[in-house]
Amino acid sequence: MAQSGFIAVIDLGTSRIKGIAGRKNENGVISILASNSIDSGNSIRRGMVYNIEQARANVHKLVVTLENNLGQRIGKVYVSLSGQSLHTLEFSETLRISSGMVTEEDITRLRKSAEDFQPELKRYYRIADVEYYIDGKPEPNPVGIAGSGIEARFKLIVGRPNLLLNIKKCIADKTGLEIADYIVGPTASAAIALSHEEKELGCAFLDFGAGTTTLSVYKGGILRRMVVIPFGGKNLTKDVCALNFTENDAEQLKIKFGKALENQDVPVFSSPFSSKPDVDLTELNKVIAMRLDEITANIKEQIALSGYDGRLGAGLVITGGASQLKNLDLYLTQKLKMPVRKASVKKTAVNNSPDLVHDPAYLQALGILLLGEESCEMVKPETVETEAGEDSGSGLSGWFGGIGRGSKVEKKPKSPQKENKSKPEKKERGLLDVFGNMFSEGDDE
C-alpha cells in the first residue's frame, strides 16, 4: 500500500465502539496513525447493532475524531462482524477429477459451491478454513496431485441475516462512508494473537467481551468450532447491581475490587462511593463467581462438543475487555484443567503504540487492521471551478453534498486536452464542519 494511504477500522463492541487507522509497510507490519473509542450506550447488544440511529451517530462522531487526528479524510472502513448468532457450520463438496490431477479450476469450483451455499434461516458470511481429501486421504495442498476424486470440507461461519443488514444501515446509509469489507471479529483476533504452533497443537481461544463470550477451537491448524455464548462482562456488572448499586457503581466495584478467585482473608472495606453502605468483598466476589461458573460450564460443554477435549496441547488463550478481571486466568486454569495464557499481539505485527498493543479491548480492531488490504483514504475527485469563490471540497456544502455559490462541481472532462483542471487544494475539515456534522445527524434522522 502506498505511504499516502491508510486502513481504517470500526469495531462495533457492546460496551465501546472503537476506531483505529494504521498503515502497513511492505512486510505487513502495522504503524498506528490514530485511534479512539466511544461509549456504545445501548446501541450494540450482544455484539449486534440494536439501535441503528444511535449507532450511526456514534460511528459518525468517531470517524470525525479519527479524521481530525489523521488530518485526512476517510472514504471507507473495515467493519467487525460479530453477534451471538455467529457459529461454524461444516459444508462438504466432492468433485470427480476429470484431468487425472487436481487443478486450480477444480479448487475454484469447490470454493464457489461453498460460497453459494445458503443454510436455512441463516446467512453464509465467510469461509473460515477448509480441508481437502484426495481419494479419501488428507492433502493440504491438493493442486497438482493425481487422483480420481477430491473432497473439500469447509468450515463456514454463518449467522442471522440481519447482522450484516443492521451494520450497513448504521454505517453505509446516510454517512457517505463505504464499507471496504466485513471481517468476522473472532477470526481477526486469532489472526493477530495466535501462533501457527498454537493452532497446530490445538487451543481454545476465548474472547471475553462485554456482551458475549466467543469460543474458537483450533486443532491441526484449522478452526474446528466457533460459538458465541450470550454472556459477558456486562452480566457480571448487572449481578453486582443486585447488591443495591447503580450500574455505573457496580462496574467500578467490579473493576477495582472484583476477583475471579477470592483471597481467604477478605475484610469489610469502606466503599469509595460516599452514598453507599460498606460492602463485603466476600459477597461481591461470590456474586461474580456464580456468573463465572455459569459461563465456564458453557465453555467446557462447547469444548467437549468440538470433539477435542483433552487434545488441546496449547491450552486456553483469553482476550477481550472483560478478561481483565483479576485472577481470571487462575480461575479458568482451575476449572478447565488446562494451561491458560492472556492473549497478546504478535511482536512482529505492530511497531508502535504499546498502550494499544497491550490493551485486550483493542485486540480485535488490530486484527481487522492486519487483515485489511485496501486503502481507506478518501480520494478527492478532480473538479472544475464554475465560479470564483470558496473551495467546496471542505466545509458544510462539501460534506452535505450540496452545491452553493462559489462551489466546485464534479465533472467528467470531455477531452483531456481541452479541460482546464484546477489543482486540488489541501484544505482540511474545519471546526465549522465538525459541528455541522454533529447537528446534521439529527436533522437527517
C-alpha positions, 0 to 999 in steps of 0.5 A: 500500500502506498505511504499516502494511504491508510486502513481504517477500522470500526469495531462495533463492541457492546460496551465501546465502539472503537476506531483505529487507522494504521498503515502497513509497510511492505512486510505487513507490519502495522504503524498506528496513525490514530485511534479512539473509542466511544461509549456504545450506550445501548446501541450494540447488544450482544455484539449486534447493532440494536439501535441503528440511529444511535449507532450511526451517530456514534460511528459518525462522531468517531470517524470525525475524531479519527479524521481530525487526528489523521488530518485526512479524510476517510472514504471507507472502513473495515467493519467487525462482524460479530453477534451471538448468532455467529457459529461454524457450520461444516459444508462438504463438496466432492468433485470427480477429477476429470484431468487425472490431477487436481487443478486450480479450476477444480479448487475454484469450483469447490470454493464457489459451491461453498460460497453459494451455499445458503443454510436455512434461516441463516446467512453464509458470511465467510469461509473460515478454513477448509480441508481437502481429501484426495481419494479419501486421504488428507492433502493440504495442498491438493493442486497438482496431485493425481487422483480420481476424486477430491473432497473439500470440507469447509468450515463456514461461519454463518449467522442471522441475516440481519447482522450484516443488514443492521451494520450497513444501515448504521454505517453505509446509509446516510454517512457517505462512508463505504464499507471496504469489507466485513471481517468476522471479529473472532477470526481477526483476533486469532489472526493477530494473537495466535501462533501457527504452533498454537493452532497446530497443537490445538487451543481454545481461544476465548474472547471475553467481551462485554456482551458475549463470550466467543469460543474458537477451537483450533486443532491441526491448524484449522478452526474446528468450532466457533460459538458465541455464548450470550454472556459477558462482562456486562452480566457480571456488572448487572449481578453486582447491581443486585447488591443495591448499586447503580450500574455505573457503581457496580462496574467500578466495584467490579473493576477495582475490587472484583476477583475471579478467585477470592483471597481467604482473608477478605475484610469489610472495606469502606466503599469509595462511593460516599452514598453507599453502605460498606460492602463485603468483598466476600459477597461481591466476589461470590456474586461474580463467581456464580456468573463465572461458573455459569459461563465456564460450564458453557465453555467446557460443554462447547469444548467437549462438543468440538470433539477435542477435549483433552487434545488441546496441547496449547491450552486456553488463550483469553482476550477481550475487555472483560478478561481483565478481571483479576485472577481470571486466568487462575480461575479458568486454569482451575476449572478447565484443567488446562494451561491458560495464557492472556492473549497478546499481539504478535511482536512482529505485527505492530511497531508502535503504540504499546498502550494499544498493543497491550490493551485486550479491548483493542485486540480485535480492531488490530486484527481487522487492521492486519487483515485489511488490504485496501486503502481507506483514504478518501480520494478527492475527485478532480473538479472544475471551478464554475465560479470564483469563490470558496473551495467546496471540497471542505466545509458544510456544502462539501460534506452535505453534498450540496452545491452553493455559490462559489462551489466546485462541481464534479465533472467528467472532462470531455477531452483531456486536452481541452479541460482546464483542471484546477489543482486540488487544494489541501484544505482540511475539515474545519471546526465549522464542519465538525459541528455541522456534522454533529447537528446534521445527524439529527436533522437527517434522522 
